[in-house]
Amino acid sequence: MGYAGKNFRSDAALKQEKLESHPKHNIPSKDNLPSIRSIQYESGRTIDIDVANFKGHPLWQILIETARNNPLFSNNAGYAHTHIIPNNPDITPKELASRLSITVGEALAILEGYEKNTP
């Protein structure tokens, strides 16, 4: 190896030394970090929702916006609008969520979009 290879090794050694010399008192230990998995909550898939009551709630628009910003939303919505909803127009958000393996909130947003597109 020529001179460039030698510099690469010395640069890498300097970077590693810099990482190792970082004061460890600034790095929190794993014991001090909260576990987000320890927070217990009820799954939305078990909740029966009356959509008519939800649409008037101030958080409805936030739910729709959040669901639609999911990168998989357009694919899930397209599949649901093409294959699931035409065969079962009375599908509930809970059933749609189960069929697509998504949250009930996403299913609500998909069904909301379908309702707006149909005459």
MOCORKA-V780436 format. One record per run of one state. SS is the DSSP state (a for helix, b for strand, c for the rest). FROM is the first residue (numbers start at 1). TO is the last residue. Records with the same first field share a line. If there is no record, write none. Layout:
SS->FROM-TO, FROM-TO
This chain:
c->1-2, 21-23, 27-29, 33-35, 39-43, 47-50, 56-59, 69-72, 85-92, 101-103, 118-119
a->3-20, 24-26, 30-32, 36-38, 44-46, 51-55, 60-68, 73-84, 93-100, 104-117
